[in-house]
Amino acid sequence: MKQSMTFIPTLREVPADADTKSHQLLLRAGFIRQNSSGVYSYLPLAKKVLQKIETIIREEMDNAGAVEMFMPALQQAELWQESGRWYSYGPELMRLNDRNDREFALGATHEEVITSLIRDEIKSYKRLPLALYQIQTKFRDEKRPRFGLLRGREFIMKDAYSFHSNFDSLDDVYQKMYNAYSAVFRRCGLNFRAVIADSGAMGGKDTHEFMVLSDIGEDTIAYSDSSDYAANIEMAPVTAEYEAKNEEPKSLEKVLTENQKTIEEVSSFLNTTQDNCIKSLVFKADDQYVLALVRGDFEINDIKLKNLLEASVVELASPAETKEILGCEIGSIGPVNVQKDLEIVADYSIKSIVNGVCGANEENYHFINVNPERDFKVSRFADLRFIQEGDASPDGNGLIKFAKGIEVGHVFKLGTRYSEAMNASFLDENGRSQSMIMGCYGIGVSRTLAAVAEQFNDENGLVWPANLAPYQVHVIPVNIKDEVQKELAEEIYQDLKLAGFEVLMDDRQERPGVKFADSDLIGIPVRITVGKKAAEGIVEMKVRQSGEIIEAEKSQVSQEITNLLTV
């Protein structure tokens, strides 16, 4: 492709609203342009990279036994109402009405559509298992789009769905998809981890996220320093054992703690340690309120709390709700003398507290010498806290460390979450009706492009892996007005195309410095400079990743390119 004939609008300056490396470079290198908040156009260079990522995905999906199809982005509200998600998915679901006032949603995901299709077409166990996938644009009305392609309102996704007659079959396909995803991200050259995760609004259980390691990641990964254990921090179990202090319980006493609200302030004021305090918070689990307790030096994990309570939604009660229930501000609440219909659940760490400190449910007062079971009753103890760095790894090997990650893929075992709600059933070997068992598997395609850009760059621009680069070779005649340079560059360009290479030739009438800067910015793996030795048939070849420079005669160029791209 001649550069004068394509569309690569590079920028010299970093856009003011681009706050991540991938966002800055994809804009500056002319890969994307923003149309509105969280909505982007993919320009020719980005489209070529996306096609290569999609090819890798298709190959690995085929190897896993999945078949490609394509479903509508415009989805009837009735399908979402059948599953119950029309009301629970939240404001991220883009909803609209047609001219007849019928309700629709722009597809954020396709569980409802695929379940309705399979429900209407497959009736026998003999047609199962079946795995189908698509690559399609998705829509989510993100409250705060940011980081360019990493969190947008319109994005490209590969979503796959599998249907089974038994859980052994689901386990088998789940593992194939897990392996396929690992292969996809390895082939993209990404430094990633597959981590245990929470299924969230998708429903189901047994799920893994594929996280690309990055300092700008929105998720925290808890991983072992001595094994391959890794989990989203929300899902990492705590296996710590807590020892109670060897001292006699003292009499409960209420003390004045004027203007002391936080654990740090209260513990300092009372000359005690944070681990001797009880942190108490009111949560709303669906339509019920619950008082959750954790040791003062820990934080309550709302995902673990949601799973313990088997709730669909768990959120922190507002200050107004908290005051209505307990009669005080958040900084003064505690578990002593609360109303009987307010359930109290506690992290295991609470069991070990002796003569501790908690709020007195009265402004400016706390209790000291608080002892669980004597002074308040807990209905259920469980692992309710976030794991911390330095905790023992849940698999028993090593200690936990933290890293930031960008989620690029997610695999779920949905079970019968959607098939039961939408009556997707089949007849088993005995002629009995059974709900289909489902799996769901997603890859953020445009997000993967951004994740590669985030990991593969330097101070001069992008540095694409050879198998993902928009072009493999960038041919640059230094002076397009020099007929010898122009002719040699054209010959090399045509020869490399005939040899099967993807070539971009910069035939623009621009200064050499502009051409070289743009070449580095775009990040094509090999640059061929046709310059002062053109009359001798010699060109300079530069490897973008390493900076290695070699000279080669025209007849050697094709072989040298092959050698450089296969290193």
C-alpha positions as CSV (number, residue, x, y, z in Angstrom):
1,M,0.0,0.0,0.0
2,K,1.3,3.5,-0.9
3,Q,1.1,5.8,2.1
4,S,-0.3,8.6,-0.1
5,M,-3.3,6.4,-0.9
6,T,-4.3,5.4,2.6
7,F,-5.5,7.3,5.7
8,I,-2.9,7.6,8.5
9,P,-3.5,11.0,10.2
10,T,-0.5,11.1,12.7
11,L,-0.2,13.7,15.4
12,R,2.9,15.3,16.8
13,E,1.4,16.3,20.2
14,V,-0.1,14.1,22.9
15,P,-3.9,14.7,23.0
16,A,-4.8,16.4,26.3
17,D,-7.6,13.9,27.2
18,A,-5.5,10.8,26.6
19,D,-4.2,9.5,29.9
20,T,-2.9,6.1,29.1
21,K,0.0,5.1,26.8
22,S,-2.1,3.0,24.5
23,H,-4.7,5.8,24.1
24,Q,-2.1,8.4,23.4
25,L,-0.2,6.3,20.9
26,L,-3.2,4.9,19.1
27,L,-4.4,8.4,18.6
28,R,-1.0,9.9,17.7
29,A,-0.2,7.1,15.3
30,G,-3.4,7.4,13.4
31,F,-5.0,4.2,14.4
32,I,-8.2,5.6,16.0
33,R,-10.2,8.8,16.3
34,Q,-12.9,9.6,18.9
35,N,-16.4,10.4,17.7
36,S,-18.0,10.9,21.0
37,S,-17.3,9.9,24.6
38,G,-16.4,6.2,24.6
39,V,-17.1,5.8,20.9
40,Y,-14.2,5.5,18.4
41,S,-13.6,5.0,14.6
42,Y,-11.1,2.4,13.8
43,L,-8.9,3.8,11.0
44,P,-7.2,1.6,8.3
45,L,-4.2,0.7,10.5
46,A,-6.3,-0.3,13.5
47,K,-8.7,-2.3,11.2
48,K,-5.8,-4.4,9.9
49,V,-4.6,-5.2,13.5
50,L,-8.2,-6.0,14.5
51,Q,-8.5,-8.4,11.5
52,K,-5.3,-10.2,12.6
53,I,-6.5,-10.5,16.2
54,E,-9.8,-11.8,14.9
55,T,-8.0,-14.4,12.7
56,I,-6.2,-15.7,15.7
57,I,-9.4,-15.9,17.6
58,R,-11.2,-17.7,14.8
59,E,-8.4,-20.3,14.5
60,E,-8.5,-21.0,18.2
61,M,-12.3,-21.2,18.3
62,D,-12.3,-23.6,15.4
63,N,-9.7,-25.7,17.2
64,A,-12.0,-25.7,20.3
65,G,-14.9,-26.9,18.2
66,A,-16.9,-23.7,18.2
67,V,-18.8,-22.5,15.0
68,E,-19.1,-18.9,14.0
69,M,-22.5,-17.1,13.5
70,F,-23.8,-13.6,13.7
71,M,-26.7,-12.2,15.8
72,P,-28.5,-8.9,15.8
73,A,-27.3,-6.0,18.0
74,L,-30.9,-4.8,18.3
75,Q,-32.6,-7.1,20.9
76,Q,-36.2,-7.3,21.9
77,A,-36.9,-6.3,25.5
78,E,-39.2,-9.3,26.0
79,L,-36.1,-11.6,25.8
80,W,-34.4,-9.7,28.6
81,Q,-37.6,-9.6,30.6
82,E,-37.7,-13.4,30.3
83,S,-34.3,-13.8,31.9
84,G,-35.0,-11.1,34.5
85,R,-32.1,-8.9,33.4
86,W,-34.2,-6.1,31.9
87,Y,-34.8,-4.9,35.4
88,S,-31.5,-5.9,37.1
89,Y,-28.8,-5.2,34.5
90,G,-28.7,-1.5,35.3
91,P,-28.3,1.8,33.4
92,E,-25.4,0.3,31.4
93,L,-28.0,-1.4,29.2
94,M,-28.8,1.0,26.3
95,R,-32.6,0.9,25.8
96,L,-34.7,2.4,23.0
97,N,-38.2,2.3,21.5
98,D,-39.1,1.9,17.9
99,R,-41.8,3.9,16.1
100,N,-44.5,1.6,17.5
101,D,-43.2,2.2,21.0
102,R,-41.9,-1.4,21.3
103,E,-38.9,-1.6,23.7
104,F,-35.5,-2.8,22.5
105,A,-31.9,-2.9,23.8
106,L,-28.6,-2.5,22.0
107,G,-26.7,-5.7,22.7
108,A,-24.4,-5.5,25.7
109,T,-24.2,-9.3,25.5
110,H,-26.2,-12.0,23.8
111,E,-27.2,-14.7,26.4
112,E,-30.9,-14.0,25.9
113,V,-30.7,-14.0,22.1
114,I,-28.7,-17.2,21.7
115,T,-30.8,-19.0,24.4
116,S,-34.0,-18.2,22.5
117,L,-32.5,-19.4,19.2
118,I,-31.3,-22.7,20.6
119,R,-34.5,-23.2,22.7
120,D,-36.6,-22.9,19.5
121,E,-34.4,-25.2,17.3
122,I,-32.9,-28.0,19.5
123,K,-35.1,-30.5,21.4
124,S,-33.0,-33.6,21.8
125,Y,-29.8,-34.5,23.7
126,K,-28.5,-36.0,20.5
127,R,-27.8,-32.4,19.2
128,L,-25.7,-31.5,22.2
129,P,-23.1,-30.3,23.0
130,L,-23.1,-27.3,20.7
131,A,-20.7,-24.3,20.8
132,L,-21.4,-21.1,18.8
133,Y,-19.6,-17.8,18.7
134,Q,-19.7,-14.4,17.0
135,I,-17.5,-11.3,16.6
136,Q,-19.7,-8.2,16.9
137,T,-20.0,-4.7,18.2
138,K,-21.4,-4.4,21.7
139,F,-22.9,-1.4,23.5
140,R,-22.8,-0.4,27.1
141,D,-23.7,3.0,28.5
142,E,-20.6,3.3,30.7
143,K,-21.0,6.0,33.3
144,R,-17.4,7.0,32.9
145,P,-15.8,6.0,29.6
146,R,-12.0,6.2,29.9
147,F,-8.6,4.9,28.8
148,G,-9.5,5.0,25.1
149,L,-10.5,1.5,23.9
150,L,-10.1,0.0,27.3
151,R,-13.4,1.2,28.6
152,G,-15.8,2.4,26.0
153,R,-19.5,2.6,25.2
154,E,-19.2,0.8,21.9
155,F,-16.6,-1.9,21.4
156,I,-15.8,-5.1,19.5
157,M,-16.3,-8.4,21.3
158,K,-16.0,-12.1,20.6
159,D,-18.7,-13.9,22.5
160,A,-19.3,-17.7,22.5
161,Y,-22.0,-19.8,24.1
162,S,-22.1,-23.6,24.7
163,F,-25.1,-25.8,25.4
164,H,-24.9,-29.2,27.1
165,S,-26.9,-32.1,28.4
166,N,-24.7,-32.7,31.4
167,F,-22.1,-30.9,33.6
168,D,-19.3,-33.2,32.5
169,S,-19.8,-32.0,29.0
170,L,-19.7,-28.4,30.2
171,D,-16.5,-29.0,32.1
172,D,-14.9,-30.4,29.0
173,V,-15.8,-27.5,26.8
174,Y,-15.0,-25.0,29.5
175,Q,-11.5,-26.4,29.6
176,K,-11.2,-26.3,25.9
177,M,-12.2,-22.6,25.9
178,Y,-9.8,-21.9,28.7
179,N,-7.0,-23.4,26.7
180,A,-8.1,-21.6,23.5
181,Y,-8.1,-18.2,25.3
182,S,-4.7,-18.9,26.7
183,A,-3.5,-19.7,23.2
184,V,-5.1,-16.5,21.8
185,F,-3.4,-14.2,24.3
186,R,0.0,-16.1,24.0
187,R,-0.2,-15.7,20.2
188,C,-0.9,-11.9,20.7
189,G,2.4,-11.8,22.7
190,L,0.7,-10.6,25.9
191,N,1.9,-10.9,29.4
192,F,-1.2,-12.2,31.1
193,R,-2.7,-14.3,33.9
194,A,-5.8,-16.4,34.1
195,V,-7.4,-15.6,37.4
196,I,-10.3,-16.9,39.4
197,A,-13.1,-14.4,39.2
198,D,-16.7,-13.4,40.1
199,S,-19.4,-13.9,37.5
200,G,-21.2,-10.6,38.4
201,A,-24.3,-9.8,36.5
202,M,-23.7,-12.7,34.2
203,G,-24.8,-15.2,36.8
204,G,-23.5,-18.8,37.2
205,K,-20.3,-19.8,38.9
206,D,-16.8,-21.2,38.2
207,T,-15.3,-18.5,36.1
208,H,-11.9,-17.2,35.1
209,E,-10.8,-13.8,33.9
210,F,-7.8,-13.3,31.6
211,M,-5.9,-10.3,32.8
212,V,-3.1,-8.5,31.0
213,L,-0.6,-7.2,33.5
214,S,-0.5,-3.4,33.4
215,D,0.0,-0.6,35.9
216,I,-3.1,1.1,34.5
217,G,-5.3,-2.0,35.1
218,E,-8.6,-1.4,36.9
219,D,-8.5,-4.8,38.6
220,T,-6.2,-6.1,41.3
221,I,-4.8,-9.6,40.9
222,A,-3.7,-11.5,44.0
223,Y,-1.1,-14.1,43.0
224,S,1.3,-16.4,44.7
225,D,5.0,-15.7,44.7
226,S,5.7,-19.4,44.6
227,S,3.0,-21.0,42.4
228,D,0.7,-20.3,39.5
229,Y,-2.2,-19.4,41.8
230,A,-3.9,-16.2,40.7
231,A,-7.3,-14.7,41.5
232,N,-9.1,-11.4,41.2
233,I,-8.7,-9.8,44.6
234,E,-12.5,-10.0,45.1
235,M,-12.4,-13.8,44.9
236,A,-9.2,-14.7,46.6
237,P,-10.1,-16.7,49.8
238,V,-8.3,-15.9,53.1
239,T,-6.9,-19.0,54.9
240,A,-5.4,-17.1,57.8
241,E,-5.9,-18.5,61.4
242,Y,-6.4,-15.9,64.1
243,E,-5.2,-16.3,67.6
244,A,-7.1,-14.6,70.5
245,K,-5.2,-12.6,73.0
246,N,-4.4,-14.4,76.2
247,E,-6.2,-12.0,78.6
248,E,-9.4,-12.1,80.7
249,P,-12.5,-10.4,79.4
250,K,-13.2,-7.0,81.1
251,S,-16.5,-5.3,81.7
252,L,-18.1,-3.6,78.8
253,E,-17.8,0.2,79.1
254,K,-19.1,3.1,77.0
255,V,-16.6,6.0,76.5
256,L,-16.8,9.4,75.0
257,T,-14.9,9.6,71.6
258,E,-15.9,13.1,70.5
259,N,-15.2,13.8,66.8
260,Q,-13.4,10.5,66.4
261,K,-14.9,8.7,63.3
262,T,-12.4,6.5,61.5
263,I,-10.7,3.4,62.7
264,E,-7.4,5.3,62.7
265,E,-8.7,8.1,64.8
266,V,-10.6,5.9,67.3
267,S,-7.7,3.5,67.8
268,S,-5.2,6.4,68.3
269,F,-7.6,8.2,70.6
270,L,-8.2,5.1,72.8
271,N,-4.5,4.1,72.7
272,T,-5.2,0.7,71.1
273,T,-4.3,-1.0,67.8
274,Q,-6.5,-1.1,64.7
275,D,-6.6,-4.9,64.8
276,N,-8.4,-4.6,68.2
277,C,-11.2,-2.6,66.7
278,I,-14.4,-3.9,65.1
279,K,-15.3,-2.2,61.8
280,S,-19.1,-2.3,61.3
281,L,-21.0,-1.4,58.2
282,V,-24.6,-1.7,57.1
283,F,-25.2,-3.3,53.7
284,K,-28.4,-3.6,51.7
285,A,-28.6,-7.2,50.2
286,D,-31.4,-7.1,47.7
287,D,-34.3,-5.8,49.9
288,Q,-32.8,-6.7,53.3
289,Y,-30.3,-4.9,55.5
290,V,-27.4,-6.7,57.2
291,L,-24.7,-5.6,59.6
292,A,-21.3,-6.8,58.5
293,L,-18.2,-6.9,60.8
294,V,-14.5,-7.2,60.1
295,R,-11.4,-6.5,62.1
296,G,-10.3,-2.8,62.0
297,D,-7.2,-3.4,59.9
298,F,-9.1,-5.2,57.2
299,E,-11.7,-4.2,54.6
300,I,-15.1,-6.0,54.0
301,N,-15.2,-7.7,50.6
302,D,-18.7,-7.0,49.2
303,I,-18.5,-9.8,46.7
304,K,-17.8,-12.4,49.4
305,L,-20.7,-10.9,51.3
306,K,-23.0,-11.1,48.3
307,N,-22.0,-14.8,47.8
308,L,-22.6,-15.6,51.5
309,L,-26.0,-14.0,51.5
310,E,-26.8,-15.5,48.1
311,A,-28.0,-12.0,47.0
312,S,-28.3,-10.6,43.5
313,V,-27.1,-7.1,44.5
314,V,-25.2,-6.0,47.6
315,E,-24.4,-2.3,48.2
316,L,-23.3,-0.2,51.1
317,A,-26.3,1.4,52.8
318,S,-26.4,5.2,52.5
319,P,-25.7,7.4,55.5
320,A,-29.5,8.2,55.7
321,E,-30.4,4.5,55.6
322,T,-27.8,3.7,58.3
323,K,-29.0,6.5,60.5
324,E,-32.6,5.3,60.1
325,I,-31.7,1.7,61.1
326,L,-29.2,2.4,63.9
327,G,-29.8,6.0,64.9
328,C,-26.3,7.2,64.3
329,E,-23.7,8.2,61.7
330,I,-21.5,5.6,60.0
331,G,-18.5,6.3,62.2
332,S,-20.3,5.4,65.4
333,I,-22.1,2.1,64.5
334,G,-21.4,-1.2,66.2
335,P,-23.0,-4.6,66.8
336,V,-23.9,-4.2,70.5
337,N,-27.6,-3.7,71.3
338,V,-28.8,-3.6,67.7
339,Q,-32.4,-4.4,66.8
340,K,-33.1,-8.2,66.7
341,D,-34.3,-8.2,63.1
342,L,-31.0,-6.9,61.8
343,E,-28.8,-9.9,60.9
344,I,-25.2,-9.7,62.0
345,V,-22.5,-11.5,59.9
346,A,-18.8,-11.3,60.7
347,D,-15.5,-12.2,59.2
348,Y,-13.6,-15.0,61.0
349,S,-11.1,-12.4,62.3
350,I,-13.8,-11.1,64.7
351,K,-13.8,-14.4,66.6
352,S,-10.3,-13.6,68.0
353,I,-11.0,-10.2,69.4
354,V,-10.8,-9.9,73.2
355,N,-11.6,-6.6,74.9
356,G,-12.0,-4.9,71.6
357,V,-13.5,-1.5,70.5
358,C,-16.6,-0.8,68.5
359,G,-19.1,2.0,67.9
360,A,-21.9,2.4,70.5
361,N,-24.6,3.4,67.9
362,E,-24.6,6.8,69.5
363,E,-22.9,9.9,68.2
364,N,-19.4,10.5,69.8
365,Y,-19.4,7.3,71.8
366,H,-17.7,3.9,71.5
367,F,-17.6,0.7,73.6
368,I,-14.4,-0.7,75.0
369,N,-13.8,-4.2,76.3
370,V,-16.2,-5.6,73.7
371,N,-16.2,-9.4,73.4
372,P,-18.0,-11.3,70.7
373,E,-20.7,-13.7,71.8
374,R,-20.9,-12.2,75.3
375,D,-21.8,-8.7,74.1
376,F,-23.4,-9.4,70.7
377,K,-24.4,-12.5,68.7
378,V,-23.2,-13.2,65.2
379,S,-25.6,-15.3,63.0
380,R,-22.9,-16.4,60.6
381,F,-19.1,-16.3,60.6
382,A,-17.4,-16.4,57.1
383,D,-14.4,-15.3,55.1
384,L,-15.6,-11.7,54.4
385,R,-12.4,-9.7,54.0
386,F,-10.2,-8.8,51.2
387,I,-6.9,-10.7,51.0
388,Q,-3.8,-8.7,51.7
389,E,-0.3,-8.7,50.4
390,G,1.8,-11.0,52.6
391,D,-1.2,-13.3,53.4
392,A,-0.6,-17.0,52.8
393,S,-1.5,-18.1,49.3
394,P,-4.8,-20.0,49.3
395,D,-3.2,-23.0,47.6
396,G,-0.7,-23.3,50.4
397,N,2.3,-22.3,48.3
398,G,4.0,-19.0,49.1
399,L,2.7,-15.6,49.9
400,I,0.3,-13.3,48.1
401,K,1.5,-10.4,46.0
402,F,-0.6,-7.9,44.1
403,A,-0.5,-6.8,40.5
404,K,-2.8,-4.6,38.3
405,G,-4.5,-6.1,35.4
406,I,-6.6,-5.3,32.3
407,E,-9.4,-7.8,31.7
408,V,-9.4,-9.0,28.1
409,G,-11.3,-12.3,28.4
410,H,-13.7,-14.0,30.7
411,V,-15.1,-17.6,30.7
412,F,-18.2,-18.6,32.7
413,K,-20.0,-21.8,33.6
414,L,-23.5,-20.4,33.5
415,G,-25.3,-23.7,34.4
416,T,-29.0,-23.4,34.0
417,R,-29.3,-19.7,34.9
418,Y,-30.7,-18.7,31.5
419,S,-32.2,-21.9,30.3
420,E,-34.5,-22.3,33.3
421,A,-35.6,-18.7,33.1
422,M,-36.2,-18.9,29.4
423,N,-37.5,-22.5,29.3
424,A,-34.7,-23.8,27.0
425,S,-35.1,-27.6,27.5
426,F,-34.3,-30.8,25.7
427,L,-35.4,-34.5,26.0
428,D,-32.8,-36.7,27.6
429,E,-32.1,-40.4,26.8
430,N,-35.1,-41.4,28.9
431,G,-37.5,-38.9,27.2
432,R,-37.5,-36.6,30.2
433,S,-37.4,-32.8,29.8
434,Q,-34.3,-31.2,31.2
435,S,-33.0,-27.7,31.2
436,M,-30.0,-27.1,29.0
437,I,-26.7,-26.4,30.7
438,M,-24.8,-23.4,29.4
439,G,-21.3,-21.9,29.2
440,C,-20.4,-18.4,28.1
441,Y,-17.0,-17.1,26.9
442,G,-16.0,-13.6,25.9
443,I,-13.0,-11.8,24.5
444,G,-12.7,-8.0,24.2
445,V,-11.3,-7.7,20.7
446,S,-10.8,-4.0,20.6
447,R,-9.7,-4.1,24.2
448,T,-7.0,-6.7,23.2
449,L,-5.8,-4.3,20.6
450,A,-5.4,-1.6,23.2
451,A,-3.8,-4.0,25.7
452,V,-1.1,-5.0,23.1
453,A,-0.5,-1.3,22.5
454,E,-0.2,-0.8,26.2
455,Q,2.5,-3.5,26.5
456,F,4.3,-3.0,23.2
457,N,5.7,0.5,23.0
458,D,8.7,2.7,23.7
459,E,9.5,6.4,23.9
460,N,9.2,6.7,20.1
461,G,5.9,5.0,19.5
462,L,4.2,1.6,19.1
463,V,6.3,-1.6,18.6
464,W,3.9,-4.2,17.2
465,P,4.6,-7.9,17.4
466,A,5.3,-9.1,13.8
467,N,2.1,-11.2,13.6
468,L,-0.2,-8.4,14.6
469,A,1.5,-5.4,12.9
470,P,-0.7,-3.6,10.3
471,Y,2.2,-4.1,7.9
472,Q,5.4,-6.1,8.2
473,V,7.7,-3.8,6.2
474,H,7.8,0.0,5.9
475,V,9.7,1.1,2.8
476,I,10.9,4.7,2.9
477,P,12.6,6.5,0.0
478,V,14.5,9.4,1.7
479,N,14.0,11.8,-1.2
480,I,11.0,10.9,-3.4
481,K,12.2,13.4,-6.0
482,D,15.4,11.4,-6.5
483,E,14.6,9.1,-9.4
484,V,17.2,6.5,-8.4
485,Q,15.8,6.3,-4.9
486,K,12.2,6.3,-6.1
487,E,12.8,3.6,-8.7
488,L,14.7,1.3,-6.2
489,A,12.1,1.8,-3.5
490,E,9.3,0.9,-6.1
491,E,11.2,-2.2,-7.2
492,I,11.7,-3.4,-3.6
493,Y,8.1,-2.6,-2.8
494,Q,6.8,-4.7,-5.7
495,D,9.2,-7.5,-5.1
496,L,8.2,-7.8,-1.4
497,K,4.5,-7.8,-2.3
498,L,5.1,-10.6,-4.8
499,A,6.9,-12.5,-2.1
500,G,3.8,-12.3,0.1
501,F,4.9,-9.6,2.5
502,E,2.6,-6.8,3.7
503,V,4.3,-3.6,2.7
504,L,3.6,0.1,3.3
505,M,5.7,2.5,1.2
506,D,6.0,6.1,2.3
507,D,5.7,7.9,-1.1
508,R,4.7,11.2,0.5
509,Q,6.6,14.4,-0.3
510,E,7.7,14.9,3.3
511,R,11.0,15.6,5.0
512,P,13.0,12.5,6.0
513,G,12.6,13.4,9.7
514,V,8.8,13.4,9.4
515,K,8.9,10.0,7.6
516,F,11.2,8.4,10.2
517,A,9.2,9.8,13.1
518,D,5.9,8.5,11.7
519,S,7.5,5.1,11.0
520,D,8.6,4.8,14.6
521,L,5.2,6.0,15.8
522,I,3.3,3.5,13.7
523,G,5.6,0.7,14.9
524,I,6.0,-1.5,11.8
525,P,8.5,-4.3,12.6
526,V,11.1,-3.6,9.8
527,R,11.9,-0.3,8.1
528,I,13.8,-0.2,4.8
529,T,15.4,3.1,4.1
530,V,16.3,3.8,0.5
531,G,18.9,6.6,0.6
532,K,22.3,7.7,-0.4
533,K,23.5,4.2,-1.5
534,A,20.5,3.6,-3.8
535,A,22.8,4.0,-6.8
536,E,24.7,1.0,-5.6
537,G,21.5,-1.0,-5.0
538,I,22.1,-1.0,-1.2
539,V,19.5,-0.1,1.4
540,E,19.4,0.2,5.2
541,M,17.1,-2.2,7.2
542,K,16.2,-1.3,10.8
543,V,14.4,-3.6,13.2
544,R,11.8,-1.5,15.2
545,Q,12.0,-3.6,18.4
546,S,15.7,-3.9,18.9
547,G,17.0,-1.0,16.9
548,E,19.4,-3.3,15.0
549,I,20.5,-1.8,11.6
550,I,21.9,-3.8,8.7
551,E,22.7,-3.0,5.1
552,A,21.6,-5.3,2.3
553,E,21.6,-5.4,-1.5
554,K,18.4,-5.4,-3.3
555,S,18.7,-9.1,-4.1
556,Q,19.1,-9.9,-0.4
557,V,16.2,-7.9,1.0
558,S,13.5,-10.6,0.8
559,Q,15.6,-13.2,2.6
560,E,16.7,-10.7,5.2
561,I,13.1,-9.7,5.9
562,T,12.2,-13.4,6.3
563,N,15.0,-13.9,8.8
564,L,14.2,-10.8,10.8
565,L,10.5,-11.6,11.0
566,T,11.1,-15.1,12.2
567,V,13.5,-14.3,15.0
